[in-house]
Amino acid sequence: MAAAPEPSAEDPLWSFVRVLEKRDGTALRLQQYGSGGVGCVVWDAAIVLSKYLETPAFSREGTHALSRRSVLELGSGTGAVGLMAATLGADVVVTDLEELQDLLKMNIRMNKHLVTGSVQTKSLEPLLKTLKDLSGSETCIICCYEQRTMGKNPEIEKKYFELLQLDFDFEKIPLEKHDEEYRSEDIHIIYIRKKKLTRHRETFNHLTQASHSLGELEMGMEHVNAAWEDSVYRFFSACL
């Protein structure tokens, strides 16, 4: 297997590389920028979630739980979580704002020798609308965030979850199920799934708009049922 390309010792960017060690002894190398927006650095929550994906609580014996799964990471930043998933066999799309695409592509190149699934990058926004549009009946959204108490952060966090709760249910992962070393009481992992009533309401609205006749309604129901049966566990925020 070819070695990972490394910047030269004279490259000023090299000092901003964050090394994320994996349980198999290999390591992801994640380029960061010394200036820019919040997506330019590897946040602690990204480390916690990345390491959680390797834990026995998430994976399973034999083939890893993410092997051959389709994964979409929203708000990827440096791509740490998505790249970890790709090294565990997932087919991953990492996404963020357009200005972070070059950084994501750089980190994909630096770690492509570790990828056992696949990984590509795309620009995607805004977050809440994307969650609603891309999640289906079998979608599990895995969200990891650091709880903050300074400035407007608590107010923003409260409003975000209030809006999210209109369409989704939450399940918090207990701290003891996080990685033994990479965990913190301030960093939370939650599973987010679309509410059943929301799915039914969307189905009804879709069918109503599609047709007002009974015959077409029955055809629409058959189509929806088939789509539900064919749906895949494919979403990330990391998502599976």
C-alpha positions in Angstrom: 0.0 0.0 0.0 1.4 3.4 -1.0 2.5 5.8 1.7 0.5 8.9 2.4 1.8 12.1 0.7 3.2 14.4 3.2 4.0 18.2 2.9 7.7 19.1 3.0 9.2 20.2 6.3 9.4 23.8 4.9 5.7 23.9 4.2 4.1 26.3 6.7 0.8 24.4 6.6 2.5 21.3 8.0 2.4 22.7 11.5 -1.4 22.8 11.4 -1.8 19.0 10.7 -3.9 17.2 13.3 -3.0 13.5 13.7 -5.9 11.2 14.7 -4.7 7.8 15.7 -7.0 4.8 14.9 -7.3 1.6 16.9 -5.6 -0.4 14.1 -2.4 1.6 14.6 -2.8 3.8 11.5 -3.5 7.5 11.7 -5.5 10.1 9.8 -3.7 13.3 9.1 -6.0 16.3 8.9 -4.9 19.6 7.5 -6.1 22.7 9.4 -5.9 26.4 8.6 -4.5 28.9 11.0 -7.2 31.4 10.1 -10.7 31.3 8.6 -14.1 30.1 9.7 -15.1 27.5 12.3 -14.8 24.8 9.7 -11.0 25.2 9.3 -10.0 23.3 12.4 -10.6 19.9 13.9 -13.0 20.4 16.8 -13.1 18.1 19.8 -16.6 16.9 19.0 -15.3 15.6 15.6 -12.6 13.6 17.5 -15.1 12.2 19.9 -17.5 11.1 17.2 -14.7 9.7 15.0 -13.5 7.6 17.9 -17.0 6.5 18.8 -17.3 4.9 15.4 -14.5 2.6 16.3 -16.0 1.5 19.6 -17.5 -2.0 20.2 -20.7 -0.2 21.2 -21.1 1.1 17.6 -19.3 -1.5 15.5 -19.9 -5.2 15.5 -17.8 -8.4 15.4 -16.5 -9.3 12.0 -17.6 -6.8 9.3 -17.8 -3.3 10.7 -21.3 -1.7 10.9 -20.3 0.9 8.4 -18.9 -1.5 5.8 -20.6 -0.9 2.4 -23.0 1.7 4.0 -23.8 5.0 2.2 -22.8 7.9 4.5 -23.4 11.6 4.2 -21.6 13.9 6.6 -23.1 17.4 6.9 -20.9 20.3 8.1 -17.7 18.2 7.6 -15.2 21.0 8.1 -11.9 19.2 7.8 -13.7 15.9 7.0 -12.5 14.0 10.1 -15.6 12.0 10.8 -16.4 11.2 7.2 -12.8 10.1 6.6 -12.9 7.9 9.6 -16.1 6.3 8.3 -14.4 5.8 4.9 -11.5 4.0 6.5 -14.1 1.7 8.1 -15.5 0.6 4.8 -18.3 3.2 4.2 -19.0 5.0 0.9 -18.9 8.6 2.1 -19.9 12.0 0.8 -18.4 14.8 2.9 -20.2 18.2 2.6 -19.7 21.8 3.7 -19.8 25.3 2.4 -18.1 26.1 -0.9 -15.2 27.9 0.7 -14.2 24.7 2.5 -14.1 22.4 -0.5 -10.3 22.9 -1.1 -9.6 21.9 2.5 -11.8 18.8 2.3 -10.2 17.7 -1.0 -6.7 18.2 0.5 -7.6 15.9 3.4 -9.1 13.3 1.1 -5.8 13.2 -0.9 -3.7 13.0 2.3 -5.7 10.0 3.6 -6.8 8.1 0.5 -4.3 5.3 1.3 -6.4 4.4 4.4 -9.8 4.4 2.7 -11.4 1.0 2.3 -14.7 2.4 1.1 -14.9 5.6 -0.9 -15.0 9.3 -0.2 -16.0 12.4 -2.3 -16.8 16.0 -1.4 -19.7 18.2 -2.3 -21.1 21.7 -1.4 -24.4 21.6 0.5 -26.5 24.1 2.5 -28.5 25.0 4.6 -28.4 22.5 7.5 -32.0 22.2 8.8 -33.6 22.1 5.3 -31.0 19.5 4.2 -31.7 17.3 7.2 -35.4 17.3 6.4 -35.0 16.8 2.7 -32.5 14.0 2.8 -33.8 12.0 5.7 -36.2 9.1 5.1 -38.1 6.5 7.1 -34.9 4.5 7.8 -32.5 7.3 8.2 -30.4 7.7 11.3 -28.7 11.0 11.8 -25.7 10.9 14.3 -25.0 14.3 15.7 -22.1 15.2 17.9 -21.6 18.6 19.4 -19.9 20.4 22.3 -22.2 22.2 24.7 -21.1 25.8 25.1 -22.2 28.3 27.8 -20.6 31.5 26.6 -22.2 34.4 24.7 -25.1 33.6 22.4 -24.2 29.9 22.0 -26.8 28.6 24.5 -29.6 30.6 22.9 -28.6 29.4 19.4 -28.3 25.8 20.5 -31.7 25.9 22.2 -33.4 27.4 19.2 -31.8 24.9 16.8 -33.0 21.9 18.8 -36.5 23.4 19.2 -36.8 23.7 15.4 -35.3 20.2 14.9 -37.7 18.7 17.4 -40.7 19.7 15.3 -39.9 16.9 12.9 -37.4 14.6 14.6 -37.0 12.4 17.7 -33.8 12.3 19.7 -31.9 9.5 21.5 -28.8 10.5 23.6 -25.9 8.0 23.7 -24.7 7.5 27.3 -21.2 8.7 28.0 -20.1 5.2 29.0 -20.6 4.1 25.4 -18.2 6.7 24.0 -14.6 5.8 23.4 -12.8 5.1 26.7 -10.2 7.9 26.2 -11.9 10.3 23.8 -14.9 11.4 25.7 -16.1 14.5 27.7 -19.1 15.4 29.7 -19.5 18.6 27.6 -19.6 16.7 24.3 -22.8 14.8 23.4 -23.6 12.2 20.8 -27.3 11.9 19.8 -29.2 9.8 17.3 -31.9 11.7 15.4 -34.7 10.0 13.5 -37.6 11.5 11.7 -40.9 11.4 13.6 -43.3 8.8 12.2 -46.2 11.3 12.2 -44.1 13.6 10.1 -43.4 10.8 7.6 -47.1 10.0 7.3 -48.0 13.6 6.9 -45.5 14.1 4.1 -46.7 11.0 2.4 -50.3 12.3 2.6 -49.3 15.7 1.2 -47.3 14.2 -1.6 -50.2 11.9 -2.6 -52.8 14.6 -2.3 -50.8 16.9 -4.6 -50.1 14.1 -7.0 -53.7 13.2 -7.6 -57.3 13.6 -6.4 -58.6 10.4 -8.0 -58.9 7.2 -6.1 -57.2 5.1 -8.7 -54.2 7.4 -8.9 -54.1 7.5 -5.1 -53.8 3.7 -4.9 -51.0 3.8 -7.4 -49.3 6.5 -5.3 -49.6 4.4 -2.2 -48.0 1.4 -3.9 -45.1 3.6 -5.1 -44.6 5.0 -1.6 -44.6 1.6 0.0 -42.0 0.3 -2.5 -39.8 3.4 -1.8 -40.0 2.7 1.9 -39.0 -0.9 1.4 -36.1 0.1 -0.8 -34.8 2.8 1.5 -31.3 2.5 2.9 -29.7 3.5 6.2 -27.6 6.2 4.6 -27.4 9.4 6.5 -24.8 10.9 8.7 -24.2 14.0 10.5 -22.5 11.8 10.6 -25.0 9.3 9.2 -25.1 5.6 8.4 
